[in-house]
């Protein structure tokens, strides 16, 4: 069963005009992510850009409810990311524990650019979730990687961005 995570997310941080107590967009993006995962039933989800774990919790709740051994490999730069809004791997682990999904997630250090250049060193994804400072150049690099050598052969949820 889906439970809306009460975790600050990039959806909140990048939603200009919201008040501090208004944490989420309408409609709830978390439930949209959850429903997408429930529909696709991936075994391996690779995520880049975790922040405090909002999307990670949504994905992991779906993998838990599917109950077919799915796992999220969640990559971030954690404390080493200069624009991390105070994120830490410890805080993310606490959020995963709060929602009871820690056994469905492996938190790892890494970034999207390394993955795109060296996909053989990372897990082969059934679903890729990218929530970094996305812009057209990142999307183009992903598309080029898909077209050039078929190293990316899965659905991609592309979120976040810069203004």
C-alpha positions in Angstrom: 0.0 0.0 0.0 1.3 3.4 -0.9 2.0 6.0 1.8 2.9 9.5 0.7 6.4 10.1 2.1 6.7 13.2 4.3 10.2 13.8 3.0 11.4 17.1 1.5 12.1 16.5 -2.2 13.4 18.3 -5.2 9.7 18.7 -6.2 9.3 20.9 -3.1 12.7 22.6 -3.3 12.2 23.6 -6.9 8.6 24.6 -6.7 8.8 28.4 -6.5 6.0 30.1 -4.6 5.3 27.3 -2.2 5.3 27.9 1.5 7.7 25.9 3.7 4.8 23.7 5.0 3.6 22.8 1.5 5.8 19.9 0.7 4.2 18.4 -2.4 2.8 19.1 -5.8 -0.8 18.4 -6.7 -1.4 15.7 -7.9 1.0 13.8 -5.7 4.0 12.9 -7.9 5.0 10.1 -5.4 1.9 8.2 -6.1 2.4 8.6 -9.8 5.9 7.1 -9.5 4.6 4.3 -7.3 1.8 3.4 -9.8 4.3 3.4 -12.7 6.5 0.9 -10.9 3.5 -1.2 -9.9 2.5 -1.3 -13.6 6.0 -2.1 -15.0 7.1 -4.5 -12.3 10.9 -4.0 -12.7 13.3 -6.2 -10.9 16.2 -3.7 -10.9 15.7 0.0 -10.7 18.7 2.3 -10.9 18.2 5.8 -9.6 20.5 8.8 -9.9 19.8 11.8 -7.7 18.4 10.7 -4.3 18.5 13.8 -2.2 16.6 12.7 1.0 15.0 9.6 -0.6 11.5 10.8 -1.5 11.4 9.0 -4.9 13.5 6.1 -3.6 10.8 5.5 -0.9 8.0 5.6 -3.5 9.8 3.2 -5.8 10.7 0.9 -2.9 7.2 0.8 -1.6 6.0 -0.5 -5.0 8.8 -3.1 -5.2 7.8 -4.3 -1.7 4.1 -4.5 -2.7 5.0 -6.3 -6.0 6.9 -8.8 -3.8 9.0 -10.3 -6.6 12.5 -9.5 -5.2 13.0 -6.1 -6.8 15.7 -3.8 -5.7 16.5 -0.1 -6.1 20.2 0.8 -6.6 20.2 4.5 -5.5 23.2 6.5 -6.5 24.1 10.0 -5.3 27.2 12.1 -4.5 25.8 12.5 -0.9 27.8 14.8 1.2 30.2 15.5 -1.6 27.6 17.3 -3.8 27.9 21.0 -3.3 24.2 21.7 -4.0 22.9 18.9 -1.8 20.7 21.0 0.5 22.2 19.3 3.5 21.6 15.8 2.3 23.5 12.9 3.9 23.5 9.2 3.3 22.7 8.8 7.1 19.5 11.0 6.8 18.4 9.0 3.7 18.9 5.7 5.5 16.8 7.1 8.3 14.0 8.0 5.9 14.1 4.5 4.3 13.9 2.9 7.8 11.0 5.2 8.7 8.9 3.8 5.8 10.1 0.2 6.2 11.7 -0.1 2.8 15.4 -0.3 3.6 15.7 -3.9 2.5 14.6 -3.0 -1.0 17.3 -0.3 -1.5 21.0 -0.2 -1.8 22.5 3.2 -1.4 25.6 3.8 -3.4 28.1 6.5 -4.2 28.2 7.4 -7.9 27.0 9.9 -10.5 25.1 9.7 -13.7 28.0 10.8 -15.9 30.2 7.9 -14.7 27.3 5.6 -15.4 26.7 6.8 -18.9 30.4 6.4 -19.7 30.9 3.1 -18.0 27.5 1.3 -17.8 29.3 -2.1 -17.6 30.3 -1.2 -14.0 26.8 -0.6 -12.8 23.7 -2.8 -12.5 21.7 -3.5 -15.6 18.4 -1.6 -15.1 14.9 -2.6 -15.9 13.9 1.0 -15.0 16.1 4.0 -14.8 15.1 7.0 -12.6 17.1 10.2 -13.2 16.5 13.1 -10.9 19.6 15.3 -11.2 20.1 18.8 -12.5 18.7 17.7 -15.7 18.8 19.7 -18.9 18.7 19.1 -22.6 22.3 18.1 -22.8 21.9 15.3 -20.2 18.8 14.1 -22.0 20.7 14.2 -25.3 23.6 12.2 -23.9 21.1 9.5 -22.6 19.4 9.3 -26.0 22.8 9.1 -27.8 23.8 6.2 -25.4 20.5 4.5 -26.2 20.9 4.8 -29.9 24.6 4.2 -30.2 25.3 1.0 -28.4 22.1 -0.1 -26.8 23.7 0.0 -23.3 20.5 1.6 -22.0 17.6 -0.7 -22.8 14.9 0.2 -20.3 12.2 2.7 -19.5 13.5 6.0 -18.1 11.8 8.3 -15.7 13.4 11.7 -16.2 12.7 14.2 -13.5 14.1 17.3 -12.0 15.9 20.1 -13.8 17.5 23.5 -13.6 15.9 26.8 -14.4 
